[in-house]
Amino acid sequence: MLKLFWQKIKINKILLTIFLWFAVLNNNAFAQENLVNSLDKVINNSVLSQKSIIAVSIRDVNSENIIYERNSRLLLHPASTLKAFTTPVVLNTLGKDYKIATNLYKSSNNDNLYLKLSADPFLTSNDLSDMFKTLKNKGIDRIKGSMIIDDSVIDNKEWGKGWMWDDNNDESMPKFSSYNLNHNLFKVKILPAQKGFPPQVMVDLPYQINIINNAITSTKNNIIVEKSTQNSEALDILGEIKTPTETYIPVENTKKYFIENLKQIIKANNIEFNGDVQIEKTPQDVILINSIEHNLSDEVASINHKSDNMGAETLFKLAGGEFTHSQGSTMNGFKAFNSFYSNLGMNLNDLKLVDASGVSHYNLMQSDWMSLALCRLYKSNLSDIYVNSLAQPQQYGTLQARLKTSTFKVFAKTGTLSGVSGITGYLQTDKTYSFVILIQNYSGQSKCAKDLEDKIINLLGQ
């Protein structure tokens, strides 16, 4: 009798467990249905749904199951959200603890010094000055021979495929090369003069350029500073100026800019040098005398937080060089990319990618592929360093002024081109979701698209 009693209790427990399990499933299904309906409503009510393409893909990271999708298999421009998929390739190929080192050597059999460039996108004039400042302590107060520069680390293609010619004045799209220095930008400062007269123009360059100053001092500020269409080494200054203005212009000749800065730095540190600057590969028998190092993980975080195009392109080339054991290039970077995502089990057949930053309109991706790749990245051995490299609300970077009232955690990469807006990343509540939102073919400012993105994310986080 007692045995039968315990058997009944055991059966009741099993039935209760099954009941509760089905109840949880029903609640989850009901919650997901409510989320789907809410997302459909907010998207359909947006004016963008009438004239633009809106693609969304949301997954549960652990199960990789789709929570919501719309137009998720359309090939669209990722813009700078592409960096969320190229930077982990860099971390994986070079290694999370990798240091980007610019090295100075002396020859063992002649009087030359050798500067081996690393194409470090965060190298500054101050770094170079620190490198040469300590030479006297090492018994070097004169470069008796030549200053040899080894620029072989990456190729000499200085701009991305499909980049727009009229972005040549955009400070977010400077050229990139082995000679990266000061982000390959120079400062232009304009000071108003007496009303009706041309303002004063000061250029922070180690060499002279032609300045065509057609601006006037006025009661308005609508000054334009751009490279001359007749001579890209000249500047056109147009419009009116009322108060002092500063702007940054991309360097036209990165090699010249680097070498002239280097000469000034050597002179400023009282090192005698009357020889010439030559371009050669570094011999094997040289002796290291100084090095400037930057942490790869810090640079990747800065690139993703600030959407740094030059940094993304350069590090991708460096990863390509490491992967192929040859010179760095974008093509070799994609060899590393394809290998990395193939190992994550991703299908690469429908991707069309030509750069590492997302600037080119030639790039095409599916939001469905992107959300699945994010799930795999989250579960990879790169997870911690990669996720934390992405921007967060109320912190410095591209999300600083967005999602201010959110109570959930967001780690994301934004993207913006003319007529294109996107955001991709992770949302953490009681679960972790990967999400991708791509909005395209709208006119005017991107605010309407960004507002819709934020509404979608806020709904997901409720």
SULGI-V510928 format. One record per pair of residues at least 6 apart in sequence whose ideal C-beta (glycine too) atoms are under 6 Angstrom apart, sorted by sequence separation. I is the first residue (numbers start at 0). J is the second residue. If there is no record, write none. Layout:
BEGIN
<<I;J> <I;J>>
END
This chain:
BEGIN
<<42;48> <166;172> <192;198> <227;233> <250;256> <320;326> <353;359> <390;396> <392;398> <425;431> <426;432> <58;65> <59;66> <105;112> <191;198> <265;272> <320;327> <390;397> <391;398> <402;409> <414;421> <190;198> <214;222> <227;235> <302;310> <319;327> <323;331> <353;361> <390;398> <425;433> <57;66> <104;113> <174;183> <189;198> <190;199> <302;311> <319;328> <392;401> <413;422> <57;67> <173;183> <200;210> <225;235> <317;327> <337;347> <352;362> <392;402> <438;448> <42;53> <103;114> <173;184> <189;200> <316;327> <323;334> <411;422> <412;423> <56;68> <200;212> <224;236> <316;328> <319;331> <322;334> <351;363> <412;424> <423;435> <102;115> <188;201> <319;332> <322;335> <392;405> <411;424> <55;69> <170;184> <223;237> <318;332> <410;424> <422;436> <56;71> <187;202> <197;212> <223;238> <410;425> <54;70> <101;117> <158;174> <198;214> <222;238> <316;332> <319;335> <397;413> <421;437> <436;452> <54;71> <100;117> <157;174> <186;203> <221;238> <315;332> <318;335> <392;409> <409;426> <99;117> <101;119> <185;203> <198;216> <221;239> <222;240> <258;276> <420;438> <54;73> <157;176> <185;204> <232;251> <391;410> <407;426> <408;427> <436;455> <99;119> <196;216> <219;239> <231;251> <419;439> <54;75> <101;122> <220;241> <389;410> <390;411> <407;428> <194;216> <214;236> <217;239> <219;241> <222;244> <224;246> <389;411> <418;440> <214;237> <218;241> <389;412> <418;441> <153;177> <192;216> <208;232> <209;233> <210;234> <211;235> <212;236> <213;237> <214;238> <215;239> <216;240> <386;410> <152;177> <191;216> <420;445> <214;240> <103;130> <150;177> <345;372> <420;448> <38;67> <112;142> <415;445> <422;452> <35;67> <343;375> <428;460> <110;143> <111;144> <426;459> <110;144> <111;145> <112;146> <113;147> <114;148> <115;149> <116;150> <118;152> <426;460> <109;144> <117;152> <118;153> <389;424> <111;147> <116;152> <200;236> <187;224> <315;355> <198;240> <312;355> <311;355> <312;356> <311;356> <308;356> <191;240> <308;358> <189;240> <402;453> <401;453> <190;243> <206;259> <407;460> <205;259> <369;423> <189;244> <205;260> <122;179> <124;181> <168;225> <188;245> <357;414> <122;180> <123;181> <168;226> <205;263> <118;177> <120;179> <187;246> <374;433> <373;433> <116;177> <118;179> <186;247> <187;248> <184;247> <185;248> <370;433> <184;249> <185;250> <370;435> <369;435> <183;250> <366;435> <183;253> <366;437> <178;253> <173;249> <178;254> <170;247> <176;253> <180;257> <174;253> <178;257> <303;388> <303;389> <304;390> <296;384> <300;388> <299;388> <305;396> <306;397> <304;396> <303;412> <145;274> <151;280> <141;271> <142;272> <144;274> <145;275> <146;276> <147;277> <148;278> <149;280> <145;277> <147;279> <149;281> <131;264> <131;265> <175;309> <124;260> <128;264> <132;268> <172;308> <173;309> <127;264> <131;268> <171;308> <175;312> <175;313> <137;288> <130;289> <130;291> <153;316> <126;291> <115;281> <113;281> <113;285> <121;293> <154;326> <119;293> <153;327> <154;328> <152;327> <107;284> <121;298> <106;285> <107;286> <104;285> <105;286> <104;287> <105;288> <102;287> <103;288> <103;289> <102;290> <120;309> <100;290> <101;291> <120;310> <100;292> <161;353> <120;313> <160;353> <98;292> <99;293> <118;313> <159;354> <98;294> <162;358> <162;359> <97;295> <161;359> <159;358> <160;359> <161;360> <159;359> <161;361> <95;296> <93;295> <86;299> <86;303> <82;303> <89;314> <93;318> <92;318> <79;306> <93;321> <82;311> <89;318> <92;321> <85;315> <88;318> <92;322> <92;335> <88;335> <88;336> <91;339> <88;339> <85;355> <81;357> <79;357> <78;357> <77;357> <76;360> <77;362> <76;362> <77;364> <74;363> <87;376> <95;384> <90;381> <72;365> <87;381> <71;366> <72;367> <71;367> <87;385> <56;366> <56;367> <63;374> <54;366> <58;370> <56;370> <60;374> <58;374> <60;377> <83;412> <82;412> <80;412> <80;414> <79;414> <78;414> <78;415> <78;416> <83;423> <78;419> <80;421> <76;419> <78;421> <80;423> <75;437> <75;439> <60;431> <60;433> <57;432> <58;433> <57;434> <56;435> <55;436> <54;437> <53;438> <51;438> <52;439> <52;440> <51;440> <51;441> <47;441> <45;451> <41;454> <38;458> <37;458>>
END
